[in-house]
Amino acid sequence: MAMEESQEKDRTEIINGIKVACDEVIYPQVQDSEIHYETSFWGSGFVLRGAQTSSC
């Protein structure tokens, strides 16, 4: 997940008023995920929950 401008082939959707663009190659792996904003000991930011694959 990155904060950048969408590319021509990206799949773009509006989720809770936020425009989200996803590369169509990885879309099937993240389509059922949820985006949350969390604050923890290590800081705060967006977290992708429920993805079929893990990331670091």
N, C-alpha and C positions, 0 to 999 in steps of 0.2 A: 504494500500500500504506500502510495507516495502522494505528496501534495504538489501536483504539477498540472499543466494544461492537458486536456484530453487530446488524444490523437485521432486521426480520421477513422480508424478501424475499431476504436474503443466502443464498448457498450455503455451508454450513458443513461442513468436513471435518477429521478429525484426521490430521495428517501428522507422523510421528516423535514422537508424543506431544504435539504442539502443536496447539491448536484454531485453525484458520484460517478466516476468513469472507471471502467474495468477493462483491461485487455481481454479481448474475446477468447484468447487462447486459455487463460486461467479462469474465465468466468464459470465454467461448469464445476470447478473445485470450490468456489466461494459463494455460489448463488444462494445457498441456504444459510449463510452466515449473518450475524448481526454486528453492527458497529456500535460500540459503547465509548463514552468518554469517562475515564477513570482517573482518580488521584490516589497515589500510594506513597509509600516511603521513598521510592526511587524517582518520583515525579508524577507528572500527569500527561495524559494524551489519549489518543484514540486506540481502541483495542478491537481486534476482529475476533469474535467468539463464534464457535461452531464450524469453523472451516474444516474440510475433509483432510487437509494437510496441515502440518505445523510449520511455523516460521520462527525466525529468531529476531 
